[in-house]
Structures are given as C-alpha cells and as structure tokens.
Amino acid sequence: MSLTGGIVLYSVLWFLVLFVLLPIGQKSQADVGEVTPGTPAGAPHEPKLKKKMLWATLITAVLWAGIAYIILADVITRADLDAWTR
C-alpha cells in the first residue's frame, strides 16, 4: 500500500464511521420540546459533533491499522481474492 492509498483508505473509513456514529444517541428538537424557529422539528437538538468526530478518529485508527496490517503483511493478496471469484 502506498502513502496515497493509506491516506485514501483512512479518509474513506473515517467518513464511513462518522456517518454511522451520527444518529447514535440523537434526540430531535421535537422530542426535547425546544424547536428553534426556522428549523424543522426533526432537526437534532444537540448533535455533539466534536465528540463524535473524536470517536470516529479513534475507531478509524484501529480499523485502519488492522486493514493496513492485512494488506502489508500479505495476509490476503490480490491472488487470493482472484481465486475466490473463480
């Protein structure tokens, strides 16, 4: 895996993990009863984005390290993947 490949892999994983984390523990403004004028009632009350971005960074680092190890240590190679499809 090249440096560019590692950065792209980390970026894609980070956004994937962030989008998985965004709805967790979320309450809408309607649930709380404090709808801000001009926003939909289903908008999040307190998104806690900094906390979720930190968790996304930590989780992604662990996932990325595991995937990078699998790629760099040749645990699974392209030849293995090609053999599975035949």
C-alpha positions as CSV (number, residue, x, y, z in Angstrom):
1,M,0.0,0.0,0.0
2,S,1.4,3.4,-1.0
3,L,1.2,6.5,1.1
4,T,-1.6,7.9,-1.1
5,G,-3.5,4.6,-0.8
6,G,-3.2,4.7,3.0
7,I,-4.5,8.3,3.2
8,V,-7.4,7.5,0.9
9,L,-8.3,4.3,2.9
10,Y,-8.2,6.3,6.2
11,S,-10.3,9.1,4.8
12,V,-13.0,6.8,3.4
13,L,-13.1,4.8,6.6
14,W,-13.3,8.0,8.7
15,F,-16.3,9.3,6.9
16,L,-18.0,5.9,6.9
17,V,-17.5,5.6,10.7
18,L,-18.7,9.2,11.2
19,F,-21.9,8.7,9.3
20,V,-22.5,5.5,11.3
21,L,-22.0,7.4,14.6
22,L,-24.1,10.5,13.7
23,P,-27.6,9.1,14.5
24,I,-26.5,7.3,17.7
25,G,-27.9,8.9,20.8
26,Q,-29.6,11.6,18.8
27,K,-32.8,13.4,20.0
28,S,-34.8,15.7,17.8
29,Q,-35.9,19.1,18.7
30,A,-39.5,17.8,18.8
31,D,-38.5,15.1,21.3
32,V,-37.0,17.7,23.6
33,G,-39.7,20.2,23.0
34,E,-37.5,23.1,22.1
35,V,-38.0,23.7,18.3
36,T,-35.8,26.6,17.1
37,P,-37.9,28.9,14.8
38,G,-36.9,28.4,11.1
39,T,-35.7,24.8,11.6
40,P,-37.6,21.6,11.1
41,A,-38.8,19.8,14.2
42,G,-36.8,16.7,13.3
43,A,-33.5,18.6,13.4
44,P,-31.1,17.4,16.1
45,H,-31.2,19.1,19.5
46,E,-27.5,18.7,20.4
47,P,-25.5,16.9,17.7
48,K,-22.3,16.7,19.8
49,L,-20.2,16.7,16.6
50,K,-16.8,17.2,18.3
51,K,-17.3,14.1,20.5
52,K,-18.5,12.0,17.5
53,M,-15.6,13.2,15.3
54,L,-13.2,12.2,18.1
55,W,-14.7,8.8,18.4
56,A,-14.7,8.4,14.6
57,T,-11.0,9.2,14.6
58,L,-10.2,6.7,17.3
59,I,-12.3,3.9,15.8
60,T,-11.0,4.6,12.3
61,A,-7.4,4.4,13.6
62,V,-8.0,0.9,14.9
63,L,-9.8,-0.2,11.7
64,W,-7.2,1.3,9.5
65,A,-4.3,-0.4,11.4
66,G,-6.0,-3.8,11.1
67,I,-6.6,-3.3,7.4
68,A,-3.1,-1.9,6.8
69,Y,-1.6,-4.9,8.5
70,I,-3.7,-7.3,6.4
71,I,-2.5,-5.6,3.2
72,L,1.1,-5.0,4.1
73,A,1.7,-8.4,5.7
74,D,0.2,-10.2,2.6
75,V,-2.3,-12.0,4.8
76,I,-4.8,-11.6,1.9
77,T,-3.3,-10.9,-1.5
78,R,-4.9,-10.0,-4.8
79,A,-4.2,-13.5,-6.0
80,D,-6.3,-14.8,-3.1
81,L,-9.1,-12.6,-4.0
82,D,-8.9,-13.6,-7.6
83,A,-9.0,-17.3,-6.6
84,W,-12.2,-16.8,-4.5
85,T,-14.1,-15.4,-7.5
86,R,-13.4,-18.4,-9.7
